[in-house]
Amino acid sequence: MSSASTVAVGGLLVAIAAGIGGFGYGLDQGKALEKGRQDGAALKTLTDQVAEHADLVKQSGIASRNLRQAVAAREKVNDTTSKEMSDALTTTADSRVGCVFPARVMRNLSEARERAAEAAASGIHGALPVAPASTARER
């Protein structure tokens, strides 16, 4: 074999080896790019979930604050009603010995019972319809 053919065969072998090496390098680069794309998609998904979670935490804080305000308002009404009842009963303490209550006290008791029934049926925010008024016989 001549030196020219030896050089040509050597060049061909080098070209084949370079082609195989280039193919392997390209394959590794493609795998790395796809892994990076998948990691980016996973990171975006996690970021979106964290943002949604933060929004839910914010909404629960608002709901909690609204509930605390509603409970405070209910407690204020309850305190006022209790004070009114206490004052009314104090003014008629001597007549209760014979179980005689003024009409105003009986009216307040009836209204308090109706408000309690409404609160029990509808909750703090009054989402359900009002409880029916009691008849004179039920009082």
C-alpha positions as CSV (number, residue, x, y, z in Angstrom):
1,M,0.0,0.0,0.0
2,S,1.3,3.4,-0.8
3,S,1.8,6.2,1.5
4,A,-1.0,8.2,0.0
5,S,-3.5,5.4,0.5
6,T,-2.2,5.0,4.1
7,V,-2.7,8.7,4.7
8,A,-6.2,8.4,3.2
9,V,-7.1,5.4,5.3
10,G,-5.7,7.2,8.4
11,G,-7.7,10.3,7.5
12,L,-10.8,8.3,7.0
13,L,-10.4,6.6,10.4
14,V,-9.8,10.0,12.1
15,A,-12.9,11.4,10.4
16,I,-15.0,8.3,11.5
17,A,-13.7,8.7,15.1
18,A,-14.4,12.4,15.1
19,G,-17.9,11.7,13.7
20,I,-18.6,9.2,16.5
21,G,-17.2,11.5,19.1
22,G,-19.2,14.4,17.8
23,F,-22.4,12.3,17.8
24,G,-21.7,11.3,21.4
25,Y,-21.0,14.9,22.4
26,G,-24.2,16.1,20.6
27,L,-26.2,13.4,22.3
28,D,-24.9,14.4,25.8
29,Q,-25.7,18.1,25.0
30,G,-29.2,17.2,23.9
31,K,-29.8,15.2,27.1
32,A,-28.5,18.2,29.2
33,L,-30.8,20.6,27.4
34,E,-33.8,18.4,27.9
35,K,-33.0,17.9,31.5
36,G,-32.7,21.7,31.9
37,R,-36.1,22.2,30.2
38,Q,-37.7,19.7,32.5
39,D,-36.1,21.2,35.6
40,G,-37.4,24.6,34.5
41,A,-40.9,23.3,34.0
42,A,-40.8,21.6,37.5
43,L,-39.5,24.9,39.0
44,K,-42.3,26.9,37.4
45,T,-44.9,24.3,38.7
46,L,-43.5,24.6,42.2
47,T,-43.4,28.4,42.1
48,D,-47.0,28.5,40.9
49,Q,-48.0,26.1,43.8
50,V,-46.2,28.3,46.3
51,A,-48.0,31.4,45.0
52,E,-51.4,29.7,45.1
53,H,-50.6,28.5,48.7
54,A,-49.7,32.1,49.7
55,D,-53.0,33.3,48.2
56,L,-54.9,30.7,50.2
57,V,-53.1,31.8,53.4
58,K,-54.0,35.4,52.7
59,Q,-57.7,34.5,52.1
60,S,-57.8,32.4,55.3
61,G,-56.4,35.4,57.2
62,I,-59.2,37.6,55.8
63,A,-61.8,35.1,56.6
64,S,-60.4,34.7,60.1
65,R,-60.5,38.5,60.6
66,N,-64.1,38.7,59.4
67,L,-65.1,35.9,61.7
68,R,-63.4,37.6,64.7
69,Q,-65.2,40.9,63.9
70,A,-68.5,39.0,63.6
71,V,-67.9,37.3,66.9
72,A,-67.0,40.6,68.6
73,A,-70.1,42.2,67.3
74,R,-72.2,39.3,68.5
75,E,-70.5,39.5,71.9
76,K,-71.3,43.3,72.1
77,V,-75.0,42.6,71.3
78,N,-75.0,39.8,73.9
79,D,-73.4,42.1,76.5
80,T,-75.9,44.8,75.8
81,T,-78.9,42.5,76.0
82,S,-77.6,40.9,79.3
83,K,-77.1,44.4,80.8
84,E,-80.6,45.4,79.8
85,M,-82.1,42.2,81.2
86,S,-80.1,42.6,84.4
87,D,-81.2,46.3,84.8
88,A,-84.8,45.4,84.1
89,L,-84.8,42.6,86.6
90,T,-83.0,44.7,89.2
91,T,-85.8,47.3,89.1
92,T,-88.4,44.7,89.7
93,A,-86.6,42.5,92.2
94,D,-89.2,42.9,94.9
95,S,-92.1,41.9,92.7
96,R,-90.4,38.7,91.5
97,V,-91.2,37.0,94.8
98,G,-94.7,36.3,93.4
99,C,-93.2,35.7,89.9
100,V,-94.7,38.9,88.5
101,F,-92.7,40.3,85.6
102,P,-93.4,43.6,83.8
103,A,-94.6,43.3,80.2
104,R,-91.4,45.0,79.0
105,V,-89.2,42.2,80.6
106,M,-91.4,39.5,79.0
107,R,-91.1,41.2,75.7
108,N,-87.3,41.4,76.0
109,L,-87.2,37.7,77.0
110,S,-89.2,36.8,74.0
111,E,-87.1,38.9,71.7
112,A,-83.9,37.4,73.2
113,R,-85.3,33.9,72.6
114,E,-86.1,34.7,69.0
115,R,-82.6,36.2,68.5
116,A,-81.0,33.1,70.0
117,A,-83.1,30.8,67.8
118,E,-82.1,32.9,64.7
119,A,-78.4,32.8,65.7
120,A,-78.5,29.0,66.3
121,A,-80.2,28.5,62.9
122,S,-78.3,30.9,60.8
123,G,-74.9,31.3,62.4
124,I,-73.0,34.5,63.0
125,H,-73.5,36.0,59.6
126,G,-77.2,35.3,59.3
127,A,-77.1,33.2,56.1
128,L,-80.3,31.3,56.8
129,P,-83.8,32.7,57.1
130,V,-85.1,34.2,60.3
131,A,-86.7,31.8,62.8
132,P,-90.5,32.1,63.0
133,A,-91.9,34.2,65.9
134,S,-93.4,32.3,68.7
135,T,-97.1,32.4,69.4
136,A,-98.6,33.7,72.6
137,R,-99.3,30.2,73.7
138,E,-95.6,29.2,73.4
139,R,-94.6,32.1,75.7
